Amino acid sequence: MRVLFTRPLPETVIAEARKDCEVEVRDDTAPMKTGQMRAALALYDGIVPTLGDAFDAAVFEGSENPRCKVLANFGVGVNHIDVAAARAAGVMVTNTPGAVTDATADIALMLILMSARRAGEGERLVRAGAWTGWHPTQMLGQHVSGKTVGIVGMGRIGQAVARRCHLGFGMPVLFYNRSPKAVEFEARQVETLTALAEEADVIVVAVPGGPETRHLIGAEVFAAMKPTAHFVNIARGDVVDEAALIAALQAGRIAGAGLDVYEQEPDVPAALRALENATLLPHLGTAALEVREAMGRMAVQNLRAALAGEAPPNPVA
Ligand code: NAP
């Protein structure tokens, strides 16, 4: 079986795949282009794509039942793949849920703390040699312990964030979710995003990206938030109307934002980069070696099962 990894991955992952496949690793860290994806569908039995490889309907057009039988995505988010178009062409899609949950929740907590406690701004101050010394009213931020967190999307990552906030920082938890959800710790589901925004001191977005959630968070939500509240997005950039977020931050309508993802990655608007009250990370959610190895092992398990004609452990419905 001949498979393509669309990006370099940790060596242990490639070695695992090489046990029973002929593996080619694309030596480029940028996303695949349409022509490359079309060619890959014809040339390989399986592909391990990842974020940014836009397997949209146009890629599958005219390639019914290609040689490729599985897109074993490296990552849980599959909003870059048109899953229905893939299925219609006879290509199965799998992902790596669970392996990413704790690492991404950790990054959410880091952004909550960095935004509320003005860590980015403070770091820039020290590095600029502009720090004049401690005093009682220097750089006062927002105390996090005991404040109310509002989670948008109470799935695996949403719950892991909520658990950390609740058990670690004594924070009451509110959440907004597509369907009713019971969780194993105290948390209250609210009916609307506005209700969540009005009550929460910190909002964390953890819904999948894609057409269903595009601009789920916009001006209306920012207008409903407390002026002291912080906004964190570790999900996907297209869930948030970035222009509306920038306007809210510029106007001081909300206190701050911590972002790991952006609407047009890797382009981050200059207006956003200019804001002191925005903490900006380069999509670091799962960026730890052991996490990327675990994601890779999961992708290889899916690939192997699909190529052997068995049901893969993590099919995307
Ligand atoms: P998950 O377990 O599927 O959870 C998603 C949750 O969002 C579910 O509870 C779902 O509700 C809810 N939801 C979906 N659409 C909604 C809508 N329109 N309105 C309200 N709630 C909605 O997924 P996960 O593993 O937690 O991952 C979530 C996302 O995080 C991924 O899809 C990925 O894009 C992103 N992510 C980012 C990074 C990073 O590096 N920053 C890393 C990993 C993942 P139901 O209960 O109704 O299904």
py3Dmol code that shows the C-alpha trace and the ligand (Angstrom):
import py3Dmol

protein = """\
ATOM      1  CA  MET A   1       0.000   0.000   0.000  1.00  0.00           C
ATOM      2  CA  ARG A   2       1.293   3.406  -0.966  1.00  0.00           C
ATOM      3  CA  VAL A   3       0.491   6.327   1.320  1.00  0.00           C
ATOM      4  CA  LEU A   4       1.249  10.033   1.385  1.00  0.00           C
ATOM      5  CA  PHE A   5       1.849  12.162   4.468  1.00  0.00           C
ATOM      6  CA  THR A   6       1.157  15.729   3.339  1.00  0.00           C
ATOM      7  CA  ARG A   7       3.549  17.212   5.934  1.00  0.00           C
ATOM      8  CA  PRO A   8       6.641  16.080   7.809  1.00  0.00           C
ATOM      9  CA  LEU A   9       5.502  14.363  11.058  1.00  0.00           C
ATOM     10  CA  PRO A  10       7.540  13.097  14.037  1.00  0.00           C
ATOM     11  CA  GLU A  11       9.900  10.239  13.053  1.00  0.00           C
ATOM     12  CA  THR A  12       8.180   7.697  15.334  1.00  0.00           C
ATOM     13  CA  VAL A  13       4.920   8.208  13.431  1.00  0.00           C
ATOM     14  CA  ILE A  14       6.505   7.719  10.031  1.00  0.00           C
ATOM     15  CA  ALA A  15       8.353   4.624  11.313  1.00  0.00           C
ATOM     16  CA  GLU A  16       5.066   3.148  12.563  1.00  0.00           C
ATOM     17  CA  ALA A  17       3.411   3.675   9.171  1.00  0.00           C
ATOM     18  CA  ARG A  18       6.430   2.205   7.349  1.00  0.00           C
ATOM     19  CA  LYS A  19       5.888  -1.141   9.138  1.00  0.00           C
ATOM     20  CA  ASP A  20       3.247  -2.049   6.576  1.00  0.00           C
ATOM     21  CA  CYS A  21       3.059   0.742   4.011  1.00  0.00           C
ATOM     22  CA  GLU A  22       5.253   2.361   1.412  1.00  0.00           C
ATOM     23  CA  VAL A  23       5.324   5.890   2.807  1.00  0.00           C
ATOM     24  CA  GLU A  24       6.100   9.135   1.050  1.00  0.00           C
ATOM     25  CA  VAL A  25       6.392  12.288   3.122  1.00  0.00           C
ATOM     26  CA  ARG A  26       5.837  15.600   1.376  1.00  0.00           C
ATOM     27  CA  ASP A  27       8.800  17.791   2.259  1.00  0.00           C
ATOM     28  CA  ASP A  28       6.827  21.039   2.575  1.00  0.00           C
ATOM     29  CA  THR A  29       5.142  22.614   5.619  1.00  0.00           C
ATOM     30  CA  ALA A  30       2.623  24.593   3.521  1.00  0.00           C
ATOM     31  CA  PRO A  31      -0.844  23.240   2.639  1.00  0.00           C
ATOM     32  CA  MET A  32      -1.354  21.199  -0.555  1.00  0.00           C
ATOM     33  CA  LYS A  33      -2.595  22.919  -3.701  1.00  0.00           C
ATOM     34  CA  THR A  34      -5.705  21.714  -5.578  1.00  0.00           C
ATOM     35  CA  GLY A  35      -3.698  20.019  -8.351  1.00  0.00           C
ATOM     36  CA  GLN A  36      -1.480  18.232  -5.830  1.00  0.00           C
ATOM     37  CA  MET A  37      -4.507  16.927  -3.940  1.00  0.00           C
ATOM     38  CA  ARG A  38      -6.149  15.673  -7.151  1.00  0.00           C
ATOM     39  CA  ALA A  39      -2.940  13.908  -8.162  1.00  0.00           C
ATOM     40  CA  ALA A  40      -2.551  12.400  -4.690  1.00  0.00           C
ATOM     41  CA  LEU A  41      -6.069  10.913  -4.859  1.00  0.00           C
ATOM     42  CA  ALA A  42      -5.051   9.094  -8.026  1.00  0.00           C
ATOM     43  CA  LEU A  43      -1.554   8.028  -6.938  1.00  0.00           C
ATOM     44  CA  TYR A  44      -1.896   6.806  -3.348  1.00  0.00           C
ATOM     45  CA  ASP A  45      -4.027   4.219  -1.534  1.00  0.00           C
ATOM     46  CA  GLY A  46      -4.286   6.469   1.515  1.00  0.00           C
ATOM     47  CA  ILE A  47      -3.450  10.069   2.422  1.00  0.00           C
ATOM     48  CA  VAL A  48      -2.689  11.581   5.827  1.00  0.00           C
ATOM     49  CA  PRO A  49      -3.689  15.223   5.327  1.00  0.00           C
ATOM     50  CA  THR A  50      -3.951  17.951   7.925  1.00  0.00           C
ATOM     51  CA  LEU A  51      -5.152  21.487   8.659  1.00  0.00           C
ATOM     52  CA  GLY A  52      -5.087  23.699   5.583  1.00  0.00           C
ATOM     53  CA  ASP A  53      -5.226  20.877   2.993  1.00  0.00           C
ATOM     54  CA  ALA A  54      -8.527  22.051   1.485  1.00  0.00           C
ATOM     55  CA  PHE A  55     -10.052  18.828   0.152  1.00  0.00           C
ATOM     56  CA  ASP A  56     -13.165  20.664  -1.026  1.00  0.00           C
ATOM     57  CA  ALA A  57     -15.784  19.480  -3.525  1.00  0.00           C
ATOM     58  CA  ALA A  58     -13.718  20.771  -6.472  1.00  0.00           C
ATOM     59  CA  VAL A  59     -10.846  18.425  -5.573  1.00  0.00           C
ATOM     60  CA  PHE A  60     -13.111  15.365  -5.801  1.00  0.00           C
ATOM     61  CA  GLU A  61     -14.879  16.514  -8.989  1.00  0.00           C
ATOM     62  CA  GLY A  62     -14.354  13.988 -11.774  1.00  0.00           C
ATOM     63  CA  SER A  63     -12.525  11.516  -9.539  1.00  0.00           C
ATOM     64  CA  GLU A  64     -15.123   8.941  -8.540  1.00  0.00           C
ATOM     65  CA  ASN A  65     -13.606   5.925  -6.825  1.00  0.00           C
ATOM     66  CA  PRO A  66     -10.016   7.125  -6.982  1.00  0.00           C
ATOM     67  CA  ARG A  67      -7.127   4.877  -5.914  1.00  0.00           C
ATOM     68  CA  CYS A  68      -7.174   6.655  -2.537  1.00  0.00           C
ATOM     69  CA  LYS A  69      -9.689   5.068  -0.171  1.00  0.00           C
ATOM     70  CA  VAL A  70      -9.023   7.053   3.009  1.00  0.00           C
ATOM     71  CA  LEU A  71      -8.127  10.555   4.173  1.00  0.00           C
ATOM     72  CA  ALA A  72      -6.755   9.752   7.647  1.00  0.00           C
ATOM     73  CA  ASN A  73      -6.698  13.320   8.917  1.00  0.00           C
ATOM     74  CA  PHE A  74      -3.996  14.331  11.397  1.00  0.00           C
ATOM     75  CA  GLY A  75      -6.139  16.382  13.808  1.00  0.00           C
ATOM     76  CA  VAL A  76      -9.679  16.351  15.184  1.00  0.00           C
ATOM     77  CA  GLY A  77     -10.951  19.363  13.178  1.00  0.00           C
ATOM     78  CA  VAL A  78     -11.944  18.388   9.634  1.00  0.00           C
ATOM     79  CA  ASN A  79     -13.485  21.657   8.463  1.00  0.00           C
ATOM     80  CA  HIS A  80     -10.878  21.775   5.653  1.00  0.00           C
ATOM     81  CA  ILE A  81     -12.361  18.576   4.153  1.00  0.00           C
ATOM     82  CA  ASP A  82     -15.734  18.338   2.408  1.00  0.00           C
ATOM     83  CA  VAL A  83     -16.621  15.050   4.091  1.00  0.00           C
ATOM     84  CA  ALA A  84     -19.830  14.563   2.046  1.00  0.00           C
ATOM     85  CA  ALA A  85     -17.975  15.108  -1.245  1.00  0.00           C
ATOM     86  CA  ALA A  86     -15.260  12.679  -0.144  1.00  0.00           C
ATOM     87  CA  ARG A  87     -17.834  10.046   0.764  1.00  0.00           C
ATOM     88  CA  ALA A  88     -19.662  10.538  -2.541  1.00  0.00           C
ATOM     89  CA  ALA A  89     -16.359   9.903  -4.334  1.00  0.00           C
ATOM     90  CA  GLY A  90     -15.793   6.720  -2.314  1.00  0.00           C
ATOM     91  CA  VAL A  91     -13.165   8.157   0.039  1.00  0.00           C
ATOM     92  CA  MET A  92     -13.521   7.627   3.794  1.00  0.00           C
ATOM     93  CA  VAL A  93     -12.480  10.361   6.272  1.00  0.00           C
ATOM     94  CA  THR A  94     -11.111   9.702   9.768  1.00  0.00           C
ATOM     95  CA  ASN A  95      -9.723  12.020  12.481  1.00  0.00           C
ATOM     96  CA  THR A  96      -7.860  11.966  15.813  1.00  0.00           C
ATOM     97  CA  PRO A  97     -10.315  12.907  18.593  1.00  0.00           C
ATOM     98  CA  GLY A  98      -9.223  12.644  22.207  1.00  0.00           C
ATOM     99  CA  ALA A  99      -5.480  12.786  21.500  1.00  0.00           C
ATOM    100  CA  VAL A 100      -5.723  16.566  21.262  1.00  0.00           C
ATOM    101  CA  THR A 101      -8.117  17.297  24.132  1.00  0.00           C
ATOM    102  CA  ASP A 102      -5.869  17.961  27.134  1.00  0.00           C
ATOM    103  CA  ALA A 103      -3.206  19.869  25.206  1.00  0.00           C
ATOM    104  CA  THR A 104      -5.787  22.166  23.635  1.00  0.00           C
ATOM    105  CA  ALA A 105      -7.543  22.711  26.966  1.00  0.00           C
ATOM    106  CA  ASP A 106      -4.174  23.618  28.507  1.00  0.00           C
ATOM    107  CA  ILE A 107      -3.640  26.273  25.831  1.00  0.00           C
ATOM    108  CA  ALA A 108      -7.112  27.677  26.589  1.00  0.00           C
ATOM    109  CA  LEU A 109      -6.169  28.043  30.257  1.00  0.00           C
ATOM    110  CA  MET A 110      -2.909  29.697  29.261  1.00  0.00           C
ATOM    111  CA  LEU A 111      -4.807  32.205  27.111  1.00  0.00           C
ATOM    112  CA  ILE A 112      -7.352  32.885  29.854  1.00  0.00           C
ATOM    113  CA  LEU A 113      -4.561  33.673  32.297  1.00  0.00           C
ATOM    114  CA  MET A 114      -2.423  35.584  29.807  1.00  0.00           C
ATOM    115  CA  SER A 115      -5.320  37.765  28.701  1.00  0.00           C
ATOM    116  CA  ALA A 116      -6.769  38.413  32.152  1.00  0.00           C
ATOM    117  CA  ARG A 117      -3.372  39.029  33.768  1.00  0.00           C
ATOM    118  CA  ARG A 118      -1.918  40.985  30.826  1.00  0.00           C
ATOM    119  CA  ALA A 119       1.030  38.607  30.430  1.00  0.00           C
ATOM    120  CA  GLY A 120       1.798  39.436  26.788  1.00  0.00           C
ATOM    121  CA  GLU A 121       1.780  43.150  27.483  1.00  0.00           C
ATOM    122  CA  GLY A 122       4.000  42.647  30.547  1.00  0.00           C
ATOM    123  CA  GLU A 123       6.470  40.511  28.621  1.00  0.00           C
ATOM    124  CA  ARG A 124       6.717  43.145  25.901  1.00  0.00           C
ATOM    125  CA  LEU A 125       7.323  45.802  28.570  1.00  0.00           C
ATOM    126  CA  VAL A 126      10.219  43.895  30.139  1.00  0.00           C
ATOM    127  CA  ARG A 127      11.791  42.988  26.782  1.00  0.00           C
ATOM    128  CA  ALA A 128      11.583  46.626  25.669  1.00  0.00           C
ATOM    129  CA  GLY A 129      13.600  47.631  28.737  1.00  0.00           C
ATOM    130  CA  ALA A 130      10.679  49.924  29.656  1.00  0.00           C
ATOM    131  CA  TRP A 131       9.801  48.436  33.056  1.00  0.00           C
ATOM    132  CA  THR A 132      10.294  51.051  35.753  1.00  0.00           C
ATOM    133  CA  GLY A 133       9.692  48.722  38.722  1.00  0.00           C
ATOM    134  CA  TRP A 134       6.897  47.233  40.810  1.00  0.00           C
ATOM    135  CA  HIS A 135       4.261  49.506  42.296  1.00  0.00           C
ATOM    136  CA  PRO A 136       0.803  48.816  43.708  1.00  0.00           C
ATOM    137  CA  THR A 137      -1.157  50.050  40.693  1.00  0.00           C
ATOM    138  CA  GLN A 138       1.136  48.761  37.949  1.00  0.00           C
ATOM    139  CA  MET A 139      -0.563  46.804  35.128  1.00  0.00           C
ATOM    140  CA  LEU A 140      -3.648  45.750  37.038  1.00  0.00           C
ATOM    141  CA  GLY A 141      -5.430  42.903  35.333  1.00  0.00           C
ATOM    142  CA  GLN A 142      -8.432  40.771  36.101  1.00  0.00           C
ATOM    143  CA  HIS A 143      -8.385  38.159  38.898  1.00  0.00           C
ATOM    144  CA  VAL A 144      -9.367  34.787  37.404  1.00  0.00           C
ATOM    145  CA  SER A 145     -10.038  32.497  40.411  1.00  0.00           C
ATOM    146  CA  GLY A 146     -13.718  32.366  41.266  1.00  0.00           C
ATOM    147  CA  LYS A 147     -14.864  34.199  38.136  1.00  0.00           C
ATOM    148  CA  THR A 148     -17.528  32.686  35.875  1.00  0.00           C
ATOM    149  CA  VAL A 149     -16.425  30.886  32.725  1.00  0.00           C
ATOM    150  CA  GLY A 150     -18.777  30.484  29.765  1.00  0.00           C
ATOM    151  CA  ILE A 151     -17.992  27.645  27.344  1.00  0.00           C
ATOM    152  CA  VAL A 152     -19.297  27.681  23.779  1.00  0.00           C
ATOM    153  CA  GLY A 153     -19.397  24.040  22.642  1.00  0.00           C
ATOM    154  CA  MET A 154     -19.326  21.584  25.574  1.00  0.00           C
ATOM    155  CA  GLY A 155     -17.651  18.693  23.735  1.00  0.00           C
ATOM    156  CA  ARG A 156     -14.397  16.961  24.655  1.00  0.00           C
ATOM    157  CA  ILE A 157     -12.271  20.124  24.694  1.00  0.00           C
ATOM    158  CA  GLY A 158     -15.022  22.360  26.103  1.00  0.00           C
ATOM    159  CA  GLN A 159     -15.464  19.974  29.042  1.00  0.00           C
ATOM    160  CA  ALA A 160     -11.704  19.690  29.607  1.00  0.00           C
ATOM    161  CA  VAL A 161     -11.473  23.495  29.775  1.00  0.00           C
ATOM    162  CA  ALA A 162     -14.495  23.703  32.081  1.00  0.00           C
ATOM    163  CA  ARG A 163     -13.082  21.005  34.377  1.00  0.00           C
ATOM    164  CA  ARG A 164      -9.766  22.851  34.684  1.00  0.00           C
ATOM    165  CA  CYS A 165     -11.527  26.149  35.376  1.00  0.00           C
ATOM    166  CA  HIS A 166     -13.945  24.657  37.888  1.00  0.00           C
ATOM    167  CA  LEU A 167     -11.683  22.277  39.800  1.00  0.00           C
ATOM    168  CA  GLY A 168      -8.470  24.274  39.477  1.00  0.00           C
ATOM    169  CA  PHE A 169      -9.684  27.840  39.788  1.00  0.00           C
ATOM    170  CA  GLY A 170     -13.029  27.469  41.597  1.00  0.00           C
ATOM    171  CA  MET A 171     -14.883  28.986  38.660  1.00  0.00           C
ATOM    172  CA  PRO A 172     -18.640  28.538  38.196  1.00  0.00           C
ATOM    173  CA  VAL A 173     -19.315  27.083  34.721  1.00  0.00           C
ATOM    174  CA  LEU A 174     -21.959  28.119  32.199  1.00  0.00           C
ATOM    175  CA  PHE A 175     -22.172  26.610  28.753  1.00  0.00           C
ATOM    176  CA  TYR A 176     -23.929  26.946  25.428  1.00  0.00           C
ATOM    177  CA  ASN A 177     -24.149  23.794  23.308  1.00  0.00           C
ATOM    178  CA  ARG A 178     -26.045  22.633  20.213  1.00  0.00           C
ATOM    179  CA  SER A 179     -27.777  19.780  22.071  1.00  0.00           C
ATOM    180  CA  PRO A 180     -28.565  19.224  25.753  1.00  0.00           C
ATOM    181  CA  LYS A 181     -25.545  17.890  27.615  1.00  0.00           C
ATOM    182  CA  ALA A 182     -25.026  16.483  31.106  1.00  0.00           C
ATOM    183  CA  VAL A 183     -21.510  16.734  32.531  1.00  0.00           C
ATOM    184  CA  GLU A 184     -19.916  15.142  35.589  1.00  0.00           C
ATOM    185  CA  PHE A 185     -19.309  18.392  37.471  1.00  0.00           C
ATOM    186  CA  GLU A 186     -21.476  21.382  38.312  1.00  0.00           C
ATOM    187  CA  ALA A 187     -22.242  23.342  35.153  1.00  0.00           C
ATOM    188  CA  ARG A 188     -25.338  25.164  33.896  1.00  0.00           C
ATOM    189  CA  GLN A 189     -26.440  25.041  30.260  1.00  0.00           C
ATOM    190  CA  VAL A 190     -27.955  28.272  28.924  1.00  0.00           C
ATOM    191  CA  GLU A 191     -30.278  28.623  25.959  1.00  0.00           C
ATOM    192  CA  THR A 192     -28.674  31.497  24.080  1.00  0.00           C
ATOM    193  CA  LEU A 193     -25.241  32.897  23.391  1.00  0.00           C
ATOM    194  CA  THR A 194     -26.427  36.286  24.599  1.00  0.00           C
ATOM    195  CA  ALA A 195     -27.396  34.840  27.984  1.00  0.00           C
ATOM    196  CA  LEU A 196     -23.923  33.294  28.227  1.00  0.00           C
ATOM    197  CA  ALA A 197     -22.237  36.549  27.192  1.00  0.00           C
ATOM    198  CA  GLU A 198     -24.163  38.638  29.717  1.00  0.00           C
ATOM    199  CA  GLU A 199     -23.123  36.456  32.664  1.00  0.00           C
ATOM    200  CA  ALA A 200     -19.634  35.151  31.877  1.00  0.00           C
ATOM    201  CA  ASP A 201     -16.378  36.822  32.936  1.00  0.00           C
ATOM    202  CA  VAL A 202     -14.441  34.665  30.471  1.00  0.00           C
ATOM    203  CA  ILE A 203     -15.817  33.092  27.300  1.00  0.00           C
ATOM    204  CA  VAL A 204     -14.012  30.156  25.684  1.00  0.00           C
ATOM    205  CA  VAL A 205     -14.986  28.972  22.203  1.00  0.00           C
ATOM    206  CA  ALA A 206     -14.641  25.209  21.600  1.00  0.00           C
ATOM    207  CA  VAL A 207     -17.056  24.363  18.745  1.00  0.00           C
ATOM    208  CA  PRO A 208     -15.859  22.845  15.444  1.00  0.00           C
ATOM    209  CA  GLY A 209     -15.354  25.196  12.484  1.00  0.00           C
ATOM    210  CA  GLY A 210     -17.208  24.965   9.168  1.00  0.00           C
ATOM    211  CA  PRO A 211     -20.386  26.317   7.552  1.00  0.00           C
ATOM    212  CA  GLU A 212     -22.632  25.502  10.549  1.00  0.00           C
ATOM    213  CA  THR A 213     -20.642  27.595  13.019  1.00  0.00           C
ATOM    214  CA  ARG A 214     -19.234  30.314  10.711  1.00  0.00           C
ATOM    215  CA  HIS A 215     -19.433  33.673  12.544  1.00  0.00           C
ATOM    216  CA  LEU A 216     -21.435  32.088  15.367  1.00  0.00           C
ATOM    217  CA  ILE A 217     -19.737  34.714  17.523  1.00  0.00           C
ATOM    218  CA  GLY A 218     -20.195  38.247  16.233  1.00  0.00           C
ATOM    219  CA  ALA A 219     -20.997  41.835  17.212  1.00  0.00           C
ATOM    220  CA  GLU A 220     -24.144  40.800  19.087  1.00  0.00           C
ATOM    221  CA  VAL A 221     -22.181  38.567  21.451  1.00  0.00           C
ATOM    222  CA  PHE A 222     -19.442  41.160  22.038  1.00  0.00           C
ATOM    223  CA  ALA A 223     -22.109  43.819  22.720  1.00  0.00           C
ATOM    224  CA  ALA A 224     -23.683  41.566  25.357  1.00  0.00           C
ATOM    225  CA  MET A 225     -20.382  40.823  27.134  1.00  0.00           C
ATOM    226  CA  LYS A 226     -19.322  42.664  30.276  1.00  0.00           C
ATOM    227  CA  PRO A 227     -16.702  45.358  29.570  1.00  0.00           C
ATOM    228  CA  THR A 228     -14.449  43.556  32.072  1.00  0.00           C
ATOM    229  CA  ALA A 229     -14.795  40.187  30.321  1.00  0.00           C
ATOM    230  CA  HIS A 230     -12.200  38.283  28.290  1.00  0.00           C
ATOM    231  CA  PHE A 231     -12.765  36.268  25.136  1.00  0.00           C
ATOM    232  CA  VAL A 232     -10.734  33.160  24.190  1.00  0.00           C
ATOM    233  CA  ASN A 233     -10.855  31.178  20.932  1.00  0.00           C
ATOM    234  CA  ILE A 234      -8.983  27.872  20.674  1.00  0.00           C
ATOM    235  CA  ALA A 235     -11.401  26.315  18.148  1.00  0.00           C
ATOM    236  CA  ARG A 236     -11.298  27.651  14.578  1.00  0.00           C
ATOM    237  CA  GLY A 237     -10.924  31.211  13.308  1.00  0.00           C
ATOM    238  CA  ASP A 238     -14.045  31.172  11.127  1.00  0.00           C
ATOM    239  CA  VAL A 239     -16.293  30.669  14.174  1.00  0.00           C
ATOM    240  CA  VAL A 240     -15.618  34.296  15.122  1.00  0.00           C
ATOM    241  CA  ASP A 241     -16.332  37.434  13.101  1.00  0.00           C
ATOM    242  CA  GLU A 242     -12.773  38.738  13.449  1.00  0.00           C
ATOM    243  CA  ALA A 243     -13.657  42.269  12.301  1.00  0.00           C
ATOM    244  CA  ALA A 244     -16.336  42.500  15.013  1.00  0.00           C
ATOM    245  CA  LEU A 245     -13.847  41.216  17.598  1.00  0.00           C
ATOM    246  CA  ILE A 246     -11.250  43.795  16.568  1.00  0.00           C
ATOM    247  CA  ALA A 247     -13.872  46.568  16.788  1.00  0.00           C
ATOM    248  CA  ALA A 248     -14.891  45.426  20.295  1.00  0.00           C
ATOM    249  CA  LEU A 249     -11.259  45.336  21.458  1.00  0.00           C
ATOM    250  CA  GLN A 250     -10.436  48.722  19.899  1.00  0.00           C
ATOM    251  CA  ALA A 251     -13.465  50.315  21.555  1.00  0.00           C
ATOM    252  CA  GLY A 252     -12.657  48.750  24.937  1.00  0.00           C
ATOM    253  CA  ARG A 253     -16.093  47.100  24.674  1.00  0.00           C
ATOM    254  CA  ILE A 254     -14.486  43.964  26.143  1.00  0.00           C
ATOM    255  CA  ALA A 255     -11.330  43.791  28.276  1.00  0.00           C
ATOM    256  CA  GLY A 256      -9.220  41.438  26.201  1.00  0.00           C
ATOM    257  CA  ALA A 257      -8.939  38.456  23.898  1.00  0.00           C
ATOM    258  CA  GLY A 258      -6.703  35.410  23.764  1.00  0.00           C
ATOM    259  CA  LEU A 259      -6.543  33.763  20.358  1.00  0.00           C
ATOM    260  CA  ASP A 260      -4.895  30.601  19.065  1.00  0.00           C
ATOM    261  CA  VAL A 261      -6.726  30.594  15.712  1.00  0.00           C
ATOM    262  CA  TYR A 262      -7.618  33.176  13.034  1.00  0.00           C
ATOM    263  CA  GLU A 263     -10.010  33.575  10.117  1.00  0.00           C
ATOM    264  CA  GLN A 264      -7.307  33.647   7.412  1.00  0.00           C
ATOM    265  CA  GLU A 265      -4.392  31.750   8.958  1.00  0.00           C
ATOM    266  CA  PRO A 266      -1.512  32.505   8.882  1.00  0.00           C
ATOM    267  CA  ASP A 267      -2.572  36.088   8.083  1.00  0.00           C
ATOM    268  CA  VAL A 268      -3.348  37.941  11.279  1.00  0.00           C
ATOM    269  CA  PRO A 269      -4.764  41.419  10.610  1.00  0.00           C
ATOM    270  CA  ALA A 270      -2.403  44.306  11.415  1.00  0.00           C
ATOM    271  CA  ALA A 271      -5.223  45.914  13.444  1.00  0.00           C
ATOM    272  CA  LEU A 272      -5.297  42.861  15.700  1.00  0.00           C
ATOM    273  CA  ARG A 273      -1.508  42.707  16.012  1.00  0.00           C
ATOM    274  CA  ALA A 274      -1.501  46.372  17.075  1.00  0.00           C
ATOM    275  CA  LEU A 275      -3.775  45.766  20.056  1.00  0.00           C
ATOM    276  CA  GLU A 276      -2.171  45.497  23.504  1.00  0.00           C
ATOM    277  CA  ASN A 277      -5.303  43.764  24.847  1.00  0.00           C
ATOM    278  CA  ALA A 278      -5.011  40.855  22.408  1.00  0.00           C
ATOM    279  CA  THR A 279      -2.862  37.802  23.228  1.00  0.00           C
ATOM    280  CA  LEU A 280      -1.968  36.091  19.967  1.00  0.00           C
ATOM    281  CA  LEU A 281      -0.587  32.563  19.632  1.00  0.00           C
ATOM    282  CA  PRO A 282       0.345  30.830  16.351  1.00  0.00           C
ATOM    283  CA  HIS A 283      -2.126  27.902  16.562  1.00  0.00           C
ATOM    284  CA  LEU A 284      -0.208  26.103  19.326  1.00  0.00           C
ATOM    285  CA  GLY A 285      -3.164  24.028  20.621  1.00  0.00           C
ATOM    286  CA  THR A 286      -1.552  20.604  20.145  1.00  0.00           C
ATOM    287  CA  ALA A 287       2.043  21.701  19.647  1.00  0.00           C
ATOM    288  CA  ALA A 288       3.874  19.308  21.992  1.00  0.00           C
ATOM    289  CA  LEU A 289       5.954  16.371  20.715  1.00  0.00           C
ATOM    290  CA  GLU A 290       4.166  13.635  22.650  1.00  0.00           C
ATOM    291  CA  VAL A 291       0.769  15.012  21.604  1.00  0.00           C
ATOM    292  CA  ARG A 292       1.736  15.131  17.932  1.00  0.00           C
ATOM    293  CA  GLU A 293       3.098  11.557  18.277  1.00  0.00           C
ATOM    294  CA  ALA A 294      -0.190  10.393  19.833  1.00  0.00           C
ATOM    295  CA  MET A 295      -2.163  12.108  17.052  1.00  0.00           C
ATOM    296  CA  GLY A 296       0.093  10.478  14.473  1.00  0.00           C
ATOM    297  CA  ARG A 297      -0.294   6.999  15.983  1.00  0.00           C
ATOM    298  CA  MET A 298      -4.069   7.453  15.902  1.00  0.00           C
ATOM    299  CA  ALA A 299      -4.000   8.592  12.263  1.00  0.00           C
ATOM    300  CA  VAL A 300      -1.851   5.564  11.346  1.00  0.00           C
ATOM    301  CA  GLN A 301      -4.266   3.178  13.142  1.00  0.00           C
ATOM    302  CA  ASN A 302      -7.143   4.651  11.144  1.00  0.00           C
ATOM    303  CA  LEU A 303      -5.161   4.443   7.917  1.00  0.00           C
ATOM    304  CA  ARG A 304      -4.124   0.832   8.525  1.00  0.00           C
ATOM    305  CA  ALA A 305      -7.661  -0.317   9.368  1.00  0.00           C
ATOM    306  CA  ALA A 306      -9.206   1.457   6.383  1.00  0.00           C
ATOM    307  CA  LEU A 307      -6.610   0.024   3.986  1.00  0.00           C
ATOM    308  CA  ALA A 308      -7.172  -3.468   5.401  1.00  0.00           C
ATOM    309  CA  GLY A 309     -10.893  -3.127   4.662  1.00  0.00           C
ATOM    310  CA  GLU A 310     -11.754  -2.956   8.372  1.00  0.00           C
ATOM    311  CA  ALA A 311     -13.782  -0.286  10.193  1.00  0.00           C
ATOM    312  CA  PRO A 312     -11.332   2.420  11.373  1.00  0.00           C
ATOM    313  CA  PRO A 313     -11.565   3.421  15.061  1.00  0.00           C
ATOM    314  CA  ASN A 314     -12.298   7.090  14.333  1.00  0.00           C
ATOM    315  CA  PRO A 315     -14.512   7.562  11.291  1.00  0.00           C
ATOM    316  CA  VAL A 316     -15.930  11.061  10.708  1.00  0.00           C
ATOM    317  CA  ALA A 317     -19.701  10.698  10.323  1.00  0.00           C
TER     318      ALA A 317
END
"""
ligand_1 = """\
48
NAP
P -16.350 17.716 19.984
O -16.093 16.768 21.111
O -17.039 17.215 18.771
O -17.145 18.963 20.589
C -17.756 19.936 19.846
C -18.922 20.496 20.658
O -19.426 21.633 19.948
C -20.071 19.503 20.824
O -20.474 19.494 22.173
C -21.142 20.050 19.901
O -22.454 19.858 20.359
C -20.848 21.543 19.942
N -21.392 22.218 18.769
C -21.245 21.880 17.473
N -21.884 22.763 16.690
C -22.451 23.675 17.510
C -23.252 24.830 17.310
N -23.602 25.220 16.071
N -23.650 25.532 18.393
C -23.309 25.127 19.629
N -22.570 24.035 19.897
C -22.143 23.323 18.849
O -14.987 18.343 19.454
P -13.629 18.630 20.281
O -12.753 17.440 20.254
O -14.001 19.227 21.608
O -12.957 19.721 19.341
C -13.606 20.948 19.060
C -12.864 21.709 17.990
O -11.664 22.266 18.516
C -12.350 20.880 16.813
O -13.379 20.641 15.852
C -11.208 21.701 16.254
O -11.660 22.517 15.203
C -10.794 22.556 17.448
N -9.412 22.248 17.865
C -8.464 23.233 17.880
C -7.163 22.941 18.254
C -6.077 23.980 18.260
O -4.933 23.619 17.962
N -6.351 25.209 18.618
C -6.824 21.636 18.647
C -7.811 20.669 18.638
C -9.104 20.963 18.252
P -23.265 18.436 20.278
O -23.221 17.921 21.681
O -24.628 18.828 19.810
O -22.521 17.577 19.276
"""
view = py3Dmol.view(width=600, height=400)
view.addModel(protein, "pdb")
view.setStyle({"model": 0}, {"cartoon": {"style": "trace"}})
view.addModel(ligand_1, "xyz")
view.setStyle({"model": 1}, {"stick": {}})
view.zoomTo()
view.show()
